Amino acid sequence: AIDAVLDINPAKQGRFLACSGLRVCTPEEAAGRLNSLDNLFVMNSNYRDEIIARSRDRYTYHTVEHEQLR
């Protein structure tokens, strides 16, 4: 199950994803809901290093490339 969807873009925060209806949270909101070593799926590998640094390498990271989704 997906517990949280987060984005640093304020224009996306508070909105909902199509189909799933999941609300897009701020990184701070999501951090309060996630436990250490929870799975974190990075949808754009260009941001992987930044995400790991900002979250202090607290989670288990998985990069999802578009080719993997097909």
GICOR-V755189 format. One record per residue. N is the residue number from 0. RES is the residue in three letters. OMEGA is omega in degrees with one decimal (none if undefined). BURIAL is # if it has 9 or more other ideal C-beta (glycine too) atoms within 8 Angstrom, else .. D_CENTER is the distance of its C-alpha to the mean C-alpha in Angstrom with 2 decimals. Layout:
N,RES,OMEGA,BURIAL,D_CENTER / N,RES,OMEGA,BURIAL,D_CENTER
//
This chain:
0,ALA,176.1,.,13.24 / 1,ILE,-177.3,.,9.74 / 2,ASP,-176.5,.,9.66 / 3,ALA,172.2,#,6.98 / 4,VAL,-178.4,#,5.04 / 5,LEU,179.4,#,4.57 / 6,ASP,179.4,.,6.58 / 7,ILE,-179.8,.,9.41 / 8,ASN,-179.3,.,11.85 / 9,PRO,179.8,.,14.11 / 10,ALA,-179.6,.,15.47 / 11,LYS,-177.1,.,12.43 / 12,GLN,-179.1,#,11.90 / 13,GLY,177.2,.,14.04 / 14,ARG,-176.6,.,14.31 / 15,PHE,178.0,.,13.76 / 16,LEU,176.0,#,12.68 / 17,ALA,177.9,.,15.87 / 18,CYS,-176.3,.,17.12 / 19,SER,-176.8,.,14.65 / 20,GLY,179.2,.,15.19 / 21,LEU,179.2,#,11.85 / 22,ARG,177.4,#,11.62 / 23,VAL,-176.9,#,9.07 / 24,CYS,169.0,#,8.93 / 25,THR,175.8,.,9.48 / 26,PRO,179.9,#,7.93 / 27,GLU,177.0,.,11.26 / 28,GLU,-178.4,#,11.18 / 29,ALA,-179.3,#,8.17 / 30,ALA,178.5,.,9.92 / 31,GLY,-178.3,.,12.98 / 32,ARG,-175.5,.,11.92 / 33,LEU,176.4,#,10.59 / 34,ASN,176.8,.,13.35 / 35,SER,-179.4,.,14.07 / 36,LEU,171.6,.,13.55 / 37,ASP,178.1,#,11.15 / 38,ASN,177.1,.,9.35 / 39,LEU,-178.4,#,5.92 / 40,PHE,-179.0,.,5.81 / 41,VAL,-174.6,#,5.93 / 42,MET,178.0,.,7.56 / 43,ASN,-175.3,.,9.86 / 44,SER,178.1,.,11.69 / 45,ASN,-177.6,.,13.34 / 46,TYR,-174.9,.,10.61 / 47,ARG,-177.7,#,10.25 / 48,ASP,178.9,.,13.06 / 49,GLU,180.0,.,12.06 / 50,ILE,178.6,#,8.66 / 51,ILE,-179.9,#,10.88 / 52,ALA,-177.7,.,13.56 / 53,ARG,-179.2,.,11.93 / 54,SER,176.2,#,10.66 / 55,ARG,176.3,.,14.09 / 56,ASP,-173.8,.,13.38 / 57,ARG,-171.7,.,12.88 / 58,TYR,170.9,#,10.75 / 59,THR,-171.4,.,11.49 / 60,TYR,176.9,#,9.61 / 61,HIS,177.8,.,10.11 / 62,THR,179.9,.,10.39 / 63,VAL,177.8,.,10.95 / 64,GLU,-178.9,.,13.78 / 65,HIS,-179.8,.,15.47 / 66,GLU,179.7,.,18.54 / 67,GLN,-176.8,.,16.95 / 68,LEU,-177.4,.,16.28 / 69,ARG,none,.,20.00
//
